[in-house]
Amino acid sequence: MPKSPIKILILTANPSNTERLHLDQEVRGIEDELLRSQSRDSFEMISKWAVRVDDLSRAMLDYNPAIVHFSGHGGGEEGLALEDDDGKLQLVQTEPLAKLFKLTRNTIKCVILNACYSQVQAVAIHQHIDCVIGMNRAIGDKAAIQFSSKFYQALAKGCSFQYAYDFACTVLDLSGSNESTTPTLLNRNEAENPLAIATSIPETQPVKPEPLPKHQSQQSQSIGNITISGSNNPFAVIQSGGDVTLSQKISQTTGGNALDDLEVALSLLGKLKQDVAATETLSAFVRKDTESKISMLQEALQQPKPDHSFVNEVMEALKQALSGVLTFAEPVTQVATLVAKAWARVS
């Protein structure tokens, strides 16, 4: 029996006596990402505009959403800005808002408050909802729109809320934004709390490809700045060293298959993550940011059908983050080589 679609309730409010926001662009961006996804039929997006207090409570009861996304203005301790019957500002206080989510906690998996200074409400709601995103300060319109679209882009791939959040923040970084630390995620289950879509789509096991015949023509696969040709030895440019077991496993993959390559790549990423966490070479912020990128890459490579462009984007960001530290840059190059080789095997 097919699963019911995941309901995303989008609530927007831009009272007439507040600064104009491009909420239509944000909603359209979310919708576009969902429609582009192969799993678009697994989502149902409901948009409610010019939301009043009564509209908020009614929508929660009528739709039983899995995800609630609010876009508009926030006033920190003063509350979130909804509209009154005349379309003017009406603030909703934090405590009653949290109580509303307490009553609907059985169906809601995630709440996104894409509004300035909304971390106050996020903390209160997090008492009842496992995953909540709020803004710890003012966020610009452009950054708010980009964060939302990239969050749902990753979510539509079946990624976890943690992964989608990390991906959206990373894209903000890549675009040169100085607002990537404004969104704040509160998540009790972290990456272990995948979106329900992961169980809605039939799971398929990757098919192990047969080794390519020696006479088959060369094929190439690129990742980051590395290009791998099917019949060449991809490890000729890799320096020896590091963990002996991993080095042995790498050499063994020369005659193996794509799954072997990815297994070794994941092992390297696991060791790299441990080394990054233990180093004093990097600042605390860079360590945390790098660990987040590694986690994103690990989860992406464990998907039944990894998104090549997505992996490429995260890999490039990881390479840039560690380019100045040779001991960390080398494992990233090895991982890029292994992944490219795996993809060349199945292309």
Secondary structure in CASP SS format (residue, H / E / C, confidence):
PFRMAT SS
TARGET T0000
AUTHOR 0000-0000-0000
METHOD secondary structure of the structure
MODEL  1
M C 1.00
P C 1.00
K C 1.00
S C 1.00
P C 1.00
I E 1.00
K E 1.00
I E 1.00
L E 1.00
I E 1.00
L E 1.00
T E 1.00
A E 1.00
N C 1.00
P C 1.00
S C 1.00
N C 1.00
T C 1.00
E C 1.00
R C 1.00
L C 1.00
H C 1.00
L H 1.00
D H 1.00
Q H 1.00
E H 1.00
V H 1.00
R H 1.00
G H 1.00
I H 1.00
E H 1.00
D H 1.00
E H 1.00
L H 1.00
L H 1.00
R H 1.00
S C 1.00
Q C 1.00
S C 1.00
R H 1.00
D H 1.00
S H 1.00
F E 1.00
E E 1.00
M E 1.00
I E 1.00
S E 1.00
K E 1.00
W C 1.00
A C 1.00
V C 1.00
R E 1.00
V H 1.00
D H 1.00
D H 1.00
L H 1.00
S H 1.00
R H 1.00
A H 1.00
M H 1.00
L H 1.00
D H 1.00
Y H 1.00
N C 1.00
P C 1.00
A C 1.00
I E 1.00
V E 1.00
H E 1.00
F E 1.00
S E 1.00
G E 1.00
H C 1.00
G E 1.00
G C 1.00
G H 1.00
E H 1.00
E H 1.00
G C 1.00
L E 1.00
A E 1.00
L E 1.00
E E 1.00
D C 1.00
D C 1.00
D C 1.00
G C 1.00
K C 1.00
L E 1.00
Q E 1.00
L E 1.00
V E 1.00
Q C 1.00
T H 1.00
E H 1.00
P H 1.00
L H 1.00
A H 1.00
K H 1.00
L H 1.00
F H 1.00
K H 1.00
L H 1.00
T C 1.00
R C 1.00
N C 1.00
T C 1.00
I C 1.00
K C 1.00
C E 1.00
V E 1.00
I E 1.00
L E 1.00
N E 1.00
A C 1.00
C C 1.00
Y C 1.00
S C 1.00
Q H 1.00
V H 1.00
Q H 1.00
A H 1.00
V H 1.00
A H 1.00
I H 1.00
H C 1.00
Q C 1.00
H C 1.00
I C 1.00
D C 1.00
C E 1.00
V E 1.00
I E 1.00
G E 1.00
M E 1.00
N C 1.00
R C 1.00
A C 1.00
I C 1.00
G C 1.00
D H 1.00
K H 1.00
A H 1.00
A H 1.00
I H 1.00
Q H 1.00
F H 1.00
S H 1.00
S H 1.00
K H 1.00
F H 1.00
Y H 1.00
Q H 1.00
A H 1.00
L H 1.00
A C 1.00
K C 1.00
G C 1.00
C C 1.00
S E 1.00
F H 1.00
Q H 1.00
Y H 1.00
A H 1.00
Y H 1.00
D H 1.00
F H 1.00
A H 1.00
C H 1.00
T H 1.00
V H 1.00
L H 1.00
D H 1.00
L H 1.00
S C 1.00
G C 1.00
S C 1.00
N C 1.00
E C 1.00
S C 1.00
T C 1.00
T C 1.00
P E 1.00
T E 1.00
L E 1.00
L E 1.00
N E 1.00
R C 1.00
N C 1.00
E H 1.00
A H 1.00
E H 1.00
N C 1.00
P E 1.00
L C 1.00
A C 1.00
I H 1.00
A H 1.00
T H 1.00
S H 1.00
I C 1.00
P C 1.00
E C 1.00
T C 1.00
Q C 1.00
P C 1.00
V C 1.00
K C 1.00
P C 1.00
E C 1.00
P C 1.00
L C 1.00
P C 1.00
K C 1.00
H C 1.00
Q C 1.00
S C 1.00
Q C 1.00
Q C 1.00
S E 1.00
Q E 1.00
S E 1.00
I E 1.00
G C 1.00
N C 1.00
I E 1.00
T E 1.00
I E 1.00
S E 1.00
G C 1.00
S C 1.00
N C 1.00
N C 1.00
P C 1.00
F C 1.00
A C 1.00
V C 1.00
I C 1.00
Q C 1.00
S C 1.00
G C 1.00
G C 1.00
D C 1.00
V H 1.00
T H 1.00
L H 1.00
S H 1.00
Q H 1.00
K H 1.00
I H 1.00
S H 1.00
Q H 1.00
T H 1.00
T H 1.00
G H 1.00
G C 1.00
N C 1.00
A H 1.00
L H 1.00
D H 1.00
D H 1.00
L H 1.00
E H 1.00
V H 1.00
A H 1.00
L H 1.00
S H 1.00
L H 1.00
L H 1.00
G H 1.00
K H 1.00
L H 1.00
K H 1.00
Q H 1.00
D H 1.00
V H 1.00
A H 1.00
A H 1.00
T C 1.00
E C 1.00
T C 1.00
L C 1.00
S C 1.00
A H 1.00
F H 1.00
V H 1.00
R H 1.00
K H 1.00
D H 1.00
T H 1.00
E H 1.00
S H 1.00
K H 1.00
I H 1.00
S H 1.00
M H 1.00
L H 1.00
Q H 1.00
E H 1.00
A H 1.00
L H 1.00
Q C 1.00
Q C 1.00
P C 1.00
K C 1.00
P C 1.00
D C 1.00
H H 1.00
S H 1.00
F H 1.00
V H 1.00
N H 1.00
E H 1.00
V H 1.00
M H 1.00
E H 1.00
A H 1.00
L H 1.00
K H 1.00
Q H 1.00
A H 1.00
L H 1.00
S C 1.00
G C 1.00
V C 1.00
L H 1.00
T H 1.00
F H 1.00
A H 1.00
E H 1.00
P H 1.00
V H 1.00
T H 1.00
Q H 1.00
V H 1.00
A H 1.00
T H 1.00
L H 1.00
V H 1.00
A H 1.00
K H 1.00
A H 1.00
W H 1.00
A H 1.00
R H 1.00
V H 1.00
S C 1.00
END
